[in-house]
């Protein structure tokens, strides 16, 4: 064995041990429940937990910047991104031949409907059976956990009638879409992954982005499971059921948009909608081998969404293919009279979506030292291979530095924690009903001070200025791993009461700075590790430049080509092939 092979083997052994240590909880199951009981009632234990939270780092910073409470850039930061003329972006999905990826695409359904090979009603009647099957198998997939058969049939019938009358609403008409359970969908409760919030109170109207999907004919097929209160990164949820990773049922799908990612990856639907506070769209999308777009803060309306982390969270699409990611994005993006924060954006565009062969106009930043902070050598290999293939297409790779990343991680926790305390106090009488994980992670939040919060927002000002300078003077994009590990392993004892594993800072290492600054990012599938678990890479762009991110998603789809595999654990997508 050569010296390089020996080093690689030693590195893999170290990574395996580190990953095992990161993923393995010290307390889980019933023992964890007892521990939470003691925290609730034994004086002194909570203060010990607070001391271990290490929230004092921000106080050491000496900042002169004014606080920035909302991640909205100055107009000069996105000058030139807006289309010079208004175009119907949906038309490109009708005119371009889309490459085959092995996964169901909206265009496959569209073509089948237009040629009368099948109808939305026939598709949905079969799909309902698959939804039932996904919840009855052992273990259950727990992706789409709430659905209304009658409502699905009603929507599908209306879509079928439109196609029969040659008056369809476009490329999204008749396409099944699943929705994360922190957004209002008319007729469904918005439970936010809990057993009690909005229990018995169904939404009377759709959230704005859901309304826009319906207006283009999308069929809303149900609500997906999620990490309770979106306060976690695995998808572990003993209350409503833990979603499984379709690539291996013994692994988590990632979170907090766990069910949305699992639904798409398993072939139940080509598109789902998630939300992202520190990586909650990108992490599960990466763990499940699909595409996920975290949009610019203020690009999508937040009207009708449960406000857990209002200055950090954005909604966005999760899709099996780059085209469907772009399609869903374009339908949902734009200003909303009910959300003033959306009025600071330029018009959404899909400029350059299919300009994938020549990347000579792009400068892509790589922070090599930071990118090496992974615990799976397969991720590093995939990243390096991807960089070489981007260079072959003309992209310029530039070494960069991103300052204050460690401080930003802490500032995001302070910001998110401060905002989460509001709904936690609103449901104070029901605090004991939250999962043990949620309660355990909530205890340190009480130690956050007003001073901590103000300093965090001062750091936000500094950090946004740093990124502005980086994008304006050096690069168009930043490329990182999406996560430092692939999907975390499920420990059976954690499924009943949860555990105290601290995977949030690990899995959000490369994603949290995006939410803190409000810029957009996309995760793309980039291969598999030795356990055949998916690897994700992340592109980050300047404010409101989702078009370039979607272009890179198309590039990645071409680069990966037929190396992409459908899951071995759960796969329900074959039924579409039977009727298409």
Residue pairs with C-beta under 8 A, 6 or more apart in sequence:
1 9
8 377
11 377
12 377
15 374
15 375
15 376
15 377
18 375
19 375
19 376
19 485
22 375
22 485
22 501
22 503
22 506
23 485
23 488
23 489
23 501
23 503
24 491
24 501
25 32
25 491
25 494
25 499
25 500
25 501
26 500
27 35
27 499
27 500
28 491
28 493
28 494
28 497
28 498
28 499
28 500
28 501
29 493
29 494
29 496
29 497
29 499
30 496
30 497
32 436
32 440
32 494
32 497
32 498
32 499
32 500
33 436
33 497
35 440
35 500
36 436
36 439
36 440
38 45
39 45
39 46
39 49
39 439
39 440
39 443
40 432
46 443
46 446
49 443
49 444
50 443
50 444
50 446
50 447
53 444
53 447
54 410
55 410
55 413
55 414
55 444
55 447
55 448
55 452
57 406
57 407
57 410
58 407
58 410
58 411
58 414
58 452
58 455
58 456
58 459
59 451
59 452
59 455
61 407
61 455
61 458
61 459
63 455
63 458
63 459
63 462
64 458
65 458
65 459
65 461
65 462
65 465
66 458
66 461
67 454
67 457
67 458
67 460
67 461
68 457
68 458
68 460
68 461
68 464
69 311
69 457
69 460
70 297
70 298
70 311
70 341
70 518
71 297
71 298
71 311
71 312
71 460
71 464
71 515
71 516
71 517
71 518
71 519
72 297
72 298
72 341
72 344
72 518
73 464
73 468
73 518
73 542
73 543
73 544
75 344
77 468
77 471
77 472
77 542
77 543
78 345
78 346
78 542
78 543
78 544
78 545
81 346
81 349
81 544
81 545
81 547
82 346
82 347
82 349
83 347
83 349
83 351
86 347
89 330
89 348
89 349
89 350
90 170
90 171
90 172
90 216
90 327
90 330
90 331
92 350
92 353
92 354
93 106
93 107
93 171
93 323
93 326
93 327
94 170
94 171
96 354
98 105
98 107
98 321
98 323
99 557
99 558
101 320
101 321
101 557
101 564
102 562
102 564
102 565
102 566
103 267
103 270
103 290
103 320
103 321
103 564
103 566
103 573
104 267
104 269
104 270
104 320
104 573
104 576
105 270
105 320
105 321
105 323
105 324
106 171
106 172
106 175
106 270
106 271
106 323
106 324
106 327
107 171
107 323
108 576
108 580
109 120
109 123
109 174
109 175
109 270
109 576
109 580
110 171
110 173
110 174
110 175
112 118
112 579
112 580
113 119
113 120
113 163
113 168
113 173
113 174
114 163
114 168
117 579
117 580
118 579
118 580
119 156
119 160
119 163
119 164
119 174
120 155
120 156
120 157
120 159
120 160
120 163
120 173
120 174
120 219
121 153
121 156
121 157
121 159
121 160
122 579
123 156
123 174
123 176
123 576
123 579
124 152
124 153
124 155
124 156
124 176
124 219
124 221
125 153
125 156
126 575
126 578
126 579
127 152
127 176
127 221
127 268
127 269
127 575
128 147
128 149
128 152
128 153
130 268
130 572
130 575
131 144
131 147
131 221
131 222
131 268
133 572
134 140
134 141
134 142
134 143
134 144
134 266
134 268
134 570
134 572
135 141
135 142
135 145
137 570
139 244
139 249
140 241
140 244
141 243
141 244
141 246
141 262
141 266
141 570
142 225
142 240
142 241
142 242
142 243
142 244
142 259
142 262
143 178
143 224
143 225
143 243
143 259
143 260
143 262
143 263
143 266
143 268
144 178
144 221
144 222
144 223
144 224
144 225
144 259
144 263
144 268
144 269
145 181
145 222
145 223
145 224
145 225
145 240
145 241
145 259
146 181
146 188
146 189
146 222
146 223
147 221
147 222
147 223
148 187
148 188
148 222
151 187
151 220
152 219
152 220
152 221
152 222
155 219
155 220
156 174
156 219
159 168
159 173
159 174
159 217
159 219
160 174
162 168
162 169
162 173
162 217
163 173
163 174
168 174
168 217
169 215
169 216
169 217
170 216
170 217
171 327
172 213
172 216
172 217
172 218
172 327
172 328
172 331
173 216
173 217
173 218
174 217
174 219
175 217
175 218
175 219
175 269
175 270
175 271
176 218
176 219
176 221
176 268
176 269
176 270
176 271
177 213
177 218
177 219
177 220
177 221
177 269
177 271
177 272
177 273
177 328
178 220
178 221
178 222
178 223
178 224
178 259
178 260
178 263
178 264
178 268
178 269
178 271
178 272
178 273
179 185
179 210
179 220
179 222
179 223
179 224
179 260
179 272
179 273
180 223
180 224
180 226
180 257
180 259
180 260
180 272
180 273
180 274
180 275
180 315
181 190
181 191
181 192
181 193
181 223
181 224
181 225
181 226
181 259
182 190
182 192
182 193
182 226
182 230
182 275
182 305
182 306
182 308
183 190
183 207
183 209
183 210
183 273
183 275
183 304
183 305
183 306
183 315
184 190
184 203
184 205
184 206
184 207
184 210
184 304
184 305
185 203
185 206
185 207
185 210
185 220
185 223
186 202
186 203
186 204
186 205
186 206
187 202
187 203
188 202
188 203
188 222
188 223
189 198
189 199
189 200
189 201
189 202
189 203
190 197
190 198
190 203
190 306
191 197
191 198
191 199
191 223
191 240
192 198
192 226
192 228
192 229
192 230
192 306
192 308
193 225
193 226
193 227
193 228
193 229
193 230
193 237
193 239
193 240
193 256
194 228
194 229
194 239
194 240
194 433
194 434
195 239
195 240
195 433
196 427
196 430
196 433
197 306
197 427
203 304
205 211
205 304
206 214
206 304
207 301
207 303
207 304
207 305
208 301
208 303
208 304
208 336
208 338
208 339
209 273
209 300
209 301
209 304
209 315
209 332
210 220
210 273
210 304
212 331
212 332
212 334
213 220
213 273
213 328
213 331
213 332
214 220
216 331
218 271
218 331
221 268
221 269
224 243
224 257
224 258
224 259
224 260
224 262
224 263
224 272
224 274
225 235
225 237
225 240
225 241
225 242
225 243
225 258
225 259
225 262
226 235
226 237
226 255
226 256
226 257
226 258
226 259
226 260
227 233
227 234
227 235
227 236
227 237
227 255
227 256
227 258
227 280
227 437
228 237
228 239
228 240
228 434
228 435
228 437
228 438
229 308
229 420
229 423
229 424
229 434
229 438
230 255
230 256
230 275
230 277
230 280
230 308
230 309
230 313
231 256
231 308
231 420
231 437
231 438
231 441
231 442
232 255
232 256
232 437
232 438
232 441
232 504
233 254
233 255
233 256
233 278
233 279
233 280
233 283
233 503
233 504
233 507
233 508
234 252
234 254
234 255
234 258
234 488
234 501
234 503
234 507
235 242
235 243
235 252
235 253
235 254
235 255
235 256
235 258
235 259
235 262
235 284
236 242
236 252
236 255
236 437
236 490
236 494
236 495
236 498
236 499
237 243
237 258
237 435
238 435
238 436
238 495
238 496
238 497
238 498
239 435
242 252
242 258
242 490
242 495
243 252
243 253
243 258
243 259
243 262
244 251
244 252
244 253
244 262
244 490
244 569
244 570
245 251
245 252
245 253
245 254
245 262
245 265
245 287
245 288
245 487
245 533
245 569
246 253
246 262
246 265
246 266
246 288
246 567
246 569
246 570
246 571
247 265
247 288
247 289
247 487
247 532
247 533
247 534
247 567
247 568
247 569
248 487
248 531
248 532
248 533
248 568
248 569
249 569
249 570
250 489
250 490
251 287
251 487
251 488
251 489
251 490
251 533
252 258
252 287
252 487
252 488
252 489
252 490
253 259
253 261
253 262
253 265
253 284
253 287
253 288
253 487
254 261
254 283
254 284
254 285
254 286
254 287
254 288
254 483
254 487
254 488
254 507
255 280
255 283
255 284
256 275
256 277
256 280
256 284
257 272
257 274
257 275
257 276
257 280
257 281
257 284
257 285
257 292
257 318
258 284
259 272
260 272
260 273
260 274
260 281
260 284
260 318
261 272
261 274
261 284
261 285
261 287
261 288
261 290
261 292
261 318
262 284
262 288
262 570
263 269
263 272
264 270
264 271
264 272
264 288
264 290
264 318
264 319
264 320
265 288
265 289
265 290
265 320
265 567
266 567
266 570
266 571
266 572
266 573
267 320
267 566
267 567
267 571
267 572
267 573
267 574
267 576
268 572
268 573
270 319
270 320
270 321
270 324
271 317
271 318
271 319
271 320
271 324
271 325
271 327
271 328
272 317
272 318
272 319
273 315
273 316
273 317
273 318
273 328
273 332
274 280
274 281
274 284
274 285
274 292
274 315
274 316
274 317
274 318
275 281
275 305
275 313
275 314
275 315
275 316
276 282
276 292
276 294
276 313
276 314
276 315
276 316
276 515
277 308
277 309
277 312
277 313
277 416
277 515
278 312
278 412
278 416
278 504
278 508
278 511
278 512
278 515
279 294
279 482
279 483
279 507
279 508
279 510
279 511
279 512
279 514
279 515
281 292
281 293
281 294
281 316
281 318
281 523
282 292
282 294
282 482
282 511
282 521
282 522
282 523
282 536
282 538
283 482
283 483
283 507
283 508
283 511
283 523
284 292
284 318
285 291
285 292
285 318
285 482
285 523
285 536
286 292
286 482
286 483
286 523
286 525
286 534
286 535
286 536
286 537
286 538
287 483
287 486
287 487
287 533
287 534
287 536
288 487
288 534
289 525
289 528
289 534
289 536
289 564
289 565
289 567
290 318
290 319
290 320
290 525
290 534
291 318
291 319
291 320
291 321
291 322
291 324
291 325
291 522
291 523
291 524
291 525
291 553
292 316
292 317
292 318
292 319
292 325
292 522
292 523
293 316
293 317
293 318
293 325
293 329
293 520
293 521
293 522
293 546
293 549
293 550
293 553
294 314
294 316
294 511
294 514
294 515
294 520
294 521
294 522
295 314
295 315
295 316
295 329
295 333
295 520
295 546
296 314
296 345
296 518
296 519
296 520
296 543
296 544
296 545
296 546
297 311
297 312
297 314
297 341
297 515
297 518
298 341
298 342
298 344
298 345
298 518
299 314
299 333
299 342
299 345
299 348
299 520
299 544
299 546
300 314
300 315
300 316
300 332
300 333
300 342
301 335
301 336
301 338
301 339
301 342
302 310
302 313
302 314
302 315
302 339
302 341
303 336
303 338
303 339
305 313
305 315
306 423
307 422
307 423
308 419
308 420
308 423
309 415
309 416
309 419
309 420
310 419
311 415
311 419
312 412
312 415
312 416
312 419
312 515
312 516
313 515
314 515
315 332
316 329
317 324
317 325
317 328
317 329
317 332
318 325
319 325
319 327
319 328
321 557
322 524
322 550
322 553
322 554
322 556
322 557
323 554
325 522
325 550
325 553
326 350
326 353
326 550
326 553
326 554
329 348
329 546
329 550
330 348
330 350
333 348
333 546
334 342
334 345
334 347
334 348
335 342
335 343
335 345
336 342
345 544
346 544
348 546
348 547
349 547
350 547
350 550
351 547
352 547
352 548
352 551
353 547
353 550
353 551
353 554
354 551
354 554
355 551
356 393
356 551
356 554
356 555
356 558
357 393
358 393
358 394
359 390
359 393
359 394
359 395
359 555
360 394
360 395
360 396
361 476
362 394
362 395
362 396
362 476
362 477
362 548
363 395
363 396
363 398
363 474
363 475
363 476
363 477
364 387
364 390
364 395
364 396
364 397
364 398
364 475
364 476
364 477
364 478
364 479
365 398
365 399
365 400
365 470
365 474
365 475
365 477
365 478
365 479
366 387
366 397
366 398
366 399
366 400
366 478
366 479
367 399
367 400
367 401
367 402
367 478
367 480
368 399
370 402
370 405
370 480
370 510
371 380
371 383
371 480
371 481
372 380
373 484
373 509
374 380
374 481
374 484
374 485
375 484
375 485
376 484
376 485
376 486
376 529
376 535
378 486
378 527
378 528
378 529
378 530
378 535
379 481
379 483
379 484
379 485
379 486
379 529
379 535
380 481
382 526
382 527
382 535
382 537
383 479
383 481
383 526
383 537
385 527
386 479
386 526
386 537
386 556
386 559
387 397
387 479
389 559
390 397
390 479
390 555
390 559
391 397
393 555
398 474
398 475
400 470
400 474
400 475
400 478
402 466
402 467
402 470
402 478
402 513
403 463
403 466
404 459
404 462
404 463
404 466
405 513
407 459
408 459
408 463
408 512
408 513
408 516
409 505
409 508
409 509
409 512
409 513
410 456
411 455
411 456
411 459
411 460
411 463
411 516
412 456
412 512
412 513
412 515
412 516
414 448
414 452
414 453
414 455
414 456
415 453
415 456
415 457
415 460
415 516
417 444
417 445
417 448
418 445
418 448
418 452
418 453
420 442
420 445
421 442
421 445
421 446
421 448
424 431
424 442
424 445
427 434
431 439
432 439
434 442
435 497
435 498
436 497
436 498
437 498
437 499
437 500
440 498
440 500
441 504
460 516
460 517
463 513
463 516
463 517
464 517
464 518
467 517
467 519
467 542
468 542
470 478
471 541
471 542
472 542
476 541
476 542
476 545
476 548
477 539
477 540
477 541
477 548
477 549
477 552
478 539
478 540
478 541
479 537
479 538
479 539
479 540
480 510
480 537
480 538
480 540
481 510
481 535
481 536
481 537
481 538
482 510
482 511
482 523
482 536
482 537
482 538
483 506
483 507
483 509
483 510
483 511
483 536
484 506
484 507
484 509
484 510
485 506
485 507
486 529
486 531
486 533
486 534
486 535
487 533
487 534
488 501
488 503
488 507
491 499
493 499
494 501
510 538
511 521
511 538
514 520
514 521
514 540
518 543
519 540
519 541
519 542
519 543
520 540
520 541
520 543
520 544
520 545
520 546
520 549
521 538
521 539
521 540
521 541
521 549
522 538
522 539
522 546
522 549
522 550
522 552
522 553
523 536
523 537
523 538
524 536
524 537
524 538
524 539
524 552
524 553
524 556
524 557
525 534
525 535
525 536
525 556
525 560
525 564
526 535
526 536
526 537
526 556
526 560
527 534
527 535
527 560
527 563
528 534
528 535
528 565
529 535
532 565
532 568
537 556
539 548
539 549
539 552
539 553
540 549
541 548
541 549
566 573
